[in-house]
């Protein structure tokens, strides 16, 4: 009886801890959406108002009809989408090739290369802002979305290679060797054997890269001289003025900014499950 009671107590404690973590994680999102639907009276009141007393869509209507600053909201969304998807596509392809090389081949300074991947991740972006800006200006990439794509690929690539390396290393070499014995070329082995098994890891890496690039602020603000080239995080600064902060506009824009991330995650989540199933069958 004591053992059963102990297991029940531990189960209750684990469930309570899980609920607390969920509430702690979800509450900021709830507060963001709730504030976006509040009137200015509810936002600036000294009382704590969790649920709007009267729901209003005025903040959403304002950012969609009047724009943010002097630019339409759709321009900011387009720029963020182009930069994020471009960085994910190019970065994922480069990361997969790099991870395969690190996991499958033995070469000089291989361990040093892996350590350098970790060291690069430790360097703050602000420390590299000036040299990257100078390099981008010399290459003619300032005030261009292509420059943002290249810089974001450079920053997300080290972690992506390190993460994908474990997925590639987990694939048995015997599968590739058997395919080569059957007459498959190195490219065919890579496409038909290795890629389907590594696809779940590639999807997980793309999610990380997409969220990182979508929320990037400092390079998008520094490299873009034209307001029409700003991304969504930079657009949020227009709500900060000397008179105060337009919290309704901030929360409404943040809510709109969150929706594409959720859509992207839901889209690739299905691909991640199918990739797991396909990898299990092929393995």
C-alpha positions as CSV (number, residue, x, y, z in Angstrom):
1,X,0.0,0.0,0.0
2,X,2.8,2.4,0.9
3,X,4.5,1.7,-2.5
4,X,1.2,2.4,-4.3
5,X,0.7,5.6,-2.3
6,X,4.2,6.6,-3.0
7,X,3.8,6.1,-6.8
8,X,0.6,8.1,-6.7
9,X,2.2,10.9,-4.8
10,X,5.2,11.0,-7.3
11,X,2.8,10.9,-10.2
12,X,0.7,13.8,-8.8
13,X,3.9,15.8,-8.2
14,X,5.1,15.2,-11.7
15,X,1.8,16.2,-13.2
16,X,1.6,19.3,-11.0
17,X,5.1,20.3,-12.1
18,X,4.2,19.7,-15.8
19,X,1.1,21.8,-15.4
20,X,3.1,24.6,-13.8
21,X,5.6,24.5,-16.6
22,X,2.8,24.7,-19.2
23,X,1.1,27.6,-17.5
24,X,4.4,29.4,-17.1
25,X,5.2,29.0,-20.8
26,X,1.7,29.7,-22.2
27,X,0.8,32.7,-19.9
28,X,3.0,35.3,-21.8
29,X,1.3,34.3,-25.1
30,X,-2.1,34.5,-23.4
31,X,-1.2,38.0,-22.0
32,X,0.0,39.1,-25.5
33,X,-3.2,38.1,-27.2
34,X,-5.4,39.4,-24.3
35,X,-3.6,42.8,-24.4
36,X,-4.0,43.0,-28.1
37,X,-7.8,42.7,-27.7
38,X,-8.1,45.2,-24.8
39,X,-9.1,48.8,-25.0
40,X,-6.6,51.4,-24.0
41,X,-8.5,51.9,-20.7
42,X,-8.0,48.2,-19.8
43,X,-4.3,48.3,-20.9
44,X,-3.3,51.3,-18.9
45,X,-5.4,50.7,-15.8
46,X,-3.6,50.0,-12.5
47,X,-5.8,46.9,-11.9
48,X,-4.9,43.5,-13.2
49,X,-7.2,42.7,-16.1
50,X,-6.5,39.1,-17.4
51,X,-9.6,39.0,-19.7
52,X,-10.7,42.1,-21.6
53,X,-13.8,43.6,-20.2
54,X,-14.8,44.6,-23.8
55,X,-13.0,43.0,-26.8
56,X,-11.8,45.4,-29.4
57,X,-10.2,44.8,-32.8
58,X,-9.1,48.4,-33.1
59,X,-5.4,47.7,-32.7
60,X,-5.4,45.0,-35.4
61,X,-7.5,47.2,-37.7
62,X,-5.0,50.1,-37.2
63,X,-1.9,48.1,-38.1
64,X,-3.6,46.5,-41.1
65,X,-5.2,49.6,-42.6
66,X,-2.8,52.4,-41.5
67,X,0.4,50.3,-41.5
68,X,3.3,50.6,-39.2
69,X,5.3,53.8,-39.5
70,X,5.2,54.8,-43.2
71,X,5.0,51.2,-44.5
72,X,2.3,48.6,-44.9
73,X,2.3,45.7,-42.5
74,X,2.4,43.3,-45.5
75,X,5.8,44.7,-46.6
76,X,7.3,43.8,-43.2
77,X,5.7,40.3,-43.3
78,X,7.0,39.8,-46.8
79,X,10.5,40.7,-45.9
80,X,10.5,38.5,-42.8
81,X,9.1,35.6,-44.8
82,X,11.7,36.0,-47.6
83,X,14.6,36.2,-45.2
84,X,13.5,33.4,-42.9
85,X,12.6,30.9,-45.7
86,X,15.7,31.8,-47.6
87,X,17.9,31.2,-44.6
88,X,16.2,27.9,-43.8
89,X,16.5,26.6,-47.4
90,X,20.1,27.5,-48.0
91,X,21.1,26.8,-44.4
92,X,19.5,23.4,-44.2
93,X,21.1,22.3,-47.5
94,X,24.6,23.5,-46.4
95,X,24.1,22.0,-42.9
96,X,23.2,18.6,-44.3
97,X,26.3,18.5,-46.5
98,X,28.5,19.8,-43.7
99,X,27.1,17.3,-41.1
100,X,27.5,14.4,-43.5
101,X,31.2,15.4,-44.1
102,X,31.9,15.7,-40.4
103,X,30.1,12.5,-39.5
104,X,31.3,10.3,-42.3
105,X,34.8,11.4,-43.2
106,X,38.0,11.6,-41.2
107,X,40.2,14.5,-42.0
108,X,42.8,16.6,-40.3
109,X,41.7,19.2,-37.7
110,X,38.2,17.5,-37.6
111,X,38.0,17.8,-33.8
112,X,39.2,21.5,-34.0
113,X,36.5,22.2,-36.6
114,X,33.8,20.8,-34.2
115,X,35.2,22.9,-31.4
116,X,35.1,26.0,-33.6
117,X,31.4,25.4,-34.3
118,X,30.8,25.6,-30.5
119,X,33.0,28.7,-30.1
120,X,31.2,30.5,-32.9
121,X,27.9,30.0,-31.1
122,X,29.4,31.6,-28.0
123,X,30.3,34.9,-29.7
124,X,27.6,37.6,-29.2
125,X,26.1,38.9,-32.4
126,X,26.8,42.5,-31.3
127,X,30.5,41.8,-31.2
128,X,30.5,40.9,-34.9
129,X,28.1,43.7,-36.0
130,X,30.7,46.2,-37.2
131,X,33.0,43.8,-39.1
132,X,30.0,42.1,-40.7
133,X,28.5,45.5,-41.7
134,X,31.9,46.5,-43.3
135,X,32.1,43.2,-45.2
136,X,28.4,43.5,-46.3
137,X,29.0,47.1,-47.5
138,X,32.1,46.1,-49.5
139,X,30.2,43.2,-51.1
140,X,27.2,45.5,-51.9
141,X,24.8,43.6,-49.7
142,X,23.7,46.4,-47.5
143,X,20.0,47.4,-47.8
144,X,19.3,44.1,-49.6
145,X,17.4,41.1,-48.3
146,X,20.0,38.8,-49.8
147,X,22.6,40.2,-47.3
148,X,20.3,39.4,-44.4
149,X,19.8,35.8,-45.7
150,X,23.6,35.3,-46.0
151,X,24.3,36.6,-42.6
152,X,21.5,34.6,-40.9
153,X,22.7,31.5,-42.7
154,X,26.2,32.1,-41.3
155,X,24.9,32.4,-37.8
156,X,22.5,29.4,-37.8
157,X,24.8,27.1,-39.7
158,X,27.2,26.1,-36.9
159,X,24.4,24.9,-34.6
160,X,22.6,23.2,-37.5
161,X,25.7,21.3,-38.5
162,X,26.4,20.2,-34.9
163,X,22.8,19.1,-34.4
164,X,22.5,17.2,-37.7
165,X,25.9,15.5,-37.1
166,X,24.3,13.3,-34.5
167,X,21.5,12.3,-36.8
168,X,23.9,11.4,-39.6
169,X,26.2,9.5,-37.2
170,X,23.2,7.5,-36.0
171,X,22.6,6.0,-39.4
172,X,24.4,2.7,-39.8
173,X,27.1,2.7,-42.4
174,X,26.0,-0.8,-43.4
175,X,22.9,0.6,-45.1
176,X,25.0,2.8,-47.4
177,X,27.5,0.0,-48.0
178,X,24.8,-2.4,-48.9
179,X,23.3,0.2,-51.4
180,X,26.8,0.7,-53.0
181,X,27.2,-3.1,-53.3
182,X,23.9,-3.2,-55.1
183,X,25.3,-0.7,-57.6
184,X,23.9,2.6,-56.3
185,X,26.2,5.6,-56.8
186,X,27.3,7.8,-53.9
187,X,24.7,10.5,-54.9
188,X,21.9,7.9,-55.1
189,X,22.9,6.4,-51.7
190,X,22.8,9.9,-50.2
191,X,19.4,10.7,-51.7
192,X,17.6,7.3,-51.2
193,X,19.2,6.1,-48.0
194,X,20.7,8.8,-45.9
195,X,18.4,11.7,-46.6
196,X,15.1,10.0,-45.6
197,X,16.6,8.8,-42.3
198,X,18.1,12.2,-41.5
199,X,14.9,14.1,-42.5
200,X,13.4,14.3,-39.0
201,X,16.6,16.0,-37.8
202,X,16.6,18.3,-40.7
203,X,13.1,19.3,-39.9
204,X,14.0,20.0,-36.3
205,X,16.9,22.1,-37.4
206,X,14.8,24.0,-39.8
207,X,12.4,24.9,-37.0
208,X,15.2,26.3,-34.9
209,X,16.6,28.2,-37.8
210,X,13.3,29.6,-38.8
211,X,12.5,30.9,-35.3
212,X,16.0,32.3,-34.9
213,X,15.9,34.2,-38.2
214,X,12.3,35.3,-37.8
215,X,13.1,37.0,-34.4
216,X,16.4,38.5,-35.5
217,X,16.6,42.3,-34.9
218,X,20.0,43.8,-34.8
219,X,21.3,42.9,-38.3
220,X,17.9,43.7,-39.9
221,X,18.0,47.1,-38.3
222,X,21.6,47.8,-39.1
223,X,22.0,46.6,-42.6
224,X,18.7,48.1,-43.9
225,X,18.8,51.8,-44.6
226,X,15.4,51.8,-46.3
227,X,12.3,51.4,-44.1
228,X,10.7,49.2,-46.8
229,X,13.4,46.6,-46.2
230,X,12.8,46.2,-42.5
231,X,11.5,42.9,-41.0
232,X,8.8,42.4,-38.4
233,X,11.0,42.7,-35.3
234,X,12.3,46.1,-36.5
235,X,8.7,47.2,-37.2
236,X,7.9,46.9,-33.5
237,X,10.2,49.9,-32.7
238,X,7.8,52.3,-34.4
239,X,5.4,51.9,-31.4
240,X,8.0,53.3,-29.0
241,X,7.8,57.1,-28.9
242,X,8.7,59.9,-26.5
243,X,5.1,60.1,-25.4
244,X,5.1,56.5,-24.3
245,X,4.7,53.0,-25.8
246,X,1.6,52.0,-27.7
247,X,1.2,48.6,-26.0
248,X,-1.9,47.8,-28.0
249,X,-0.1,48.1,-31.3
250,X,2.9,46.2,-29.9
251,X,0.8,43.3,-28.8
252,X,-1.3,43.2,-31.9
253,X,1.8,43.2,-34.1
254,X,3.5,40.6,-32.0
255,X,0.4,38.4,-32.3
256,X,0.4,38.7,-36.1
257,X,4.1,38.1,-36.0
258,X,3.6,34.8,-34.1
259,X,1.1,33.3,-36.5
260,X,3.5,32.5,-39.3
261,X,5.8,30.7,-36.9
262,X,2.9,28.6,-35.7
263,X,1.9,27.8,-39.2
264,X,5.4,26.9,-40.2
265,X,5.7,24.6,-37.2
266,X,2.4,22.9,-37.9
267,X,3.4,22.4,-41.5
268,X,6.8,20.8,-40.8
269,X,5.4,18.8,-37.9
270,X,3.5,16.6,-40.3
271,X,6.6,16.2,-42.4
272,X,8.6,15.3,-39.3
273,X,6.2,12.5,-38.3
274,X,6.1,11.2,-41.9
275,X,9.9,11.3,-41.9
276,X,10.1,9.3,-38.7
277,X,7.8,6.7,-40.2
278,X,9.6,6.5,-43.5
279,X,13.0,6.2,-41.7
280,X,11.7,3.3,-39.6
281,X,10.4,1.5,-42.6
282,X,13.6,2.0,-44.6
283,X,15.8,1.1,-41.7
